[in-house]
Amino acid sequence: MLHTTPHHADTPAWRFQTWAAFILSLGATSIGIWWMPVDIWTKCFVGLGLWFTVSSCFSLAKSERDRHEGGKLSAQVQEHHVERVLRDLSKDVA
């Protein structure tokens, strides 16, 4: 018998909080860059750095999620294989 772990679901409150924090932090930083007392080229450079940081955070989060999900899948496959071997051995003994 294959044991599956229940799928973890985030609550709506948690999803709201994470999205609100993301939008507020990105918006506040963008407004801060816009109002910096520097020339437009410096604002563009800092804005590009912000954009690169946000996009790399998304890539890192996705990579870590994929690595974690892959580990769970490998464990399930190995557990299924062990159960099959044990089932075959019990048939041979009986």
N, C-alpha and C positions, 0 to 999 in steps of 0.2 A: 504494500500500500504506500503510495507516494504522499508524503506529508507536505502540504503547502502552507506557507505562512500567510495570514490574512493581509490583504493589501492595505497599507497605511494611507488613510485619507486625511488631508489637512482640513481643519475647520474653516468655515467661511470667514470667521473673525481673523484667523491667522493669515489667510490669503489677502484679506483686506489690509491688514496691518503691513504686510510685506510690500504690497503694491503701493500703498500710501507712502511708506517710508522711501521707496525707490523714487516715486514721482516727486515728492517733496525735496529729497536730497538733490536730485538731478536738476529740478527747477531752481532751487535756491542757489546752487553752484553756478548754473547758467546765468542767472540774473546777476550774481556777483561778478562773473567774468564780464558781462555786458557793461556794468557800471564801473569797472576798474578804470582809474585815470591814466590809461596808457593808449598808445596808438592802436589802430585797427589790426596791424600785423601781429602785435603781441597778443591781443585778444583772440585772434584766430589761432595762434600757436597754442595758447593755453586751452582754448576750446577743443582743438584737435587732441591735445593730451587727455582732456576729460573724456572725449568720445572713445579714444583708444583704451582708456582704463575701463570704461563701462563695457565695451565690447569684449575685452579680454576677461573680465569677470564673468560674463555670460558663458564664454567658451570654457573657462575653468570649471564653473558650476556644472555645465553639461558633461564635461569629461569625467568629473568625479562621480556624477550620477550614473553615467554609463559604466564606469569601472565597478561601482557598487552593485548595480543591477547584474552585471556580468558575473560577479562573484556569487551572487545569490543563485543565478541560473546554473553555474557550474556545480554548486553544492547540491542542488536539486537533482541534477543529472547523475552525480556520483551516488547520491542516496538511492536513487532509483536502480542504478546498476548493482549496488550492494544488496538491495532487497531482491532483485532478480536472481543473483547468485545464491543467496540464502534459500530462496524458494526452490531453485533447481536442486540444491543440495538436500533439502528436506524431501523432495520427491525421490531422489536416489536412495536415501536412507530407508524410506517407507516401502 
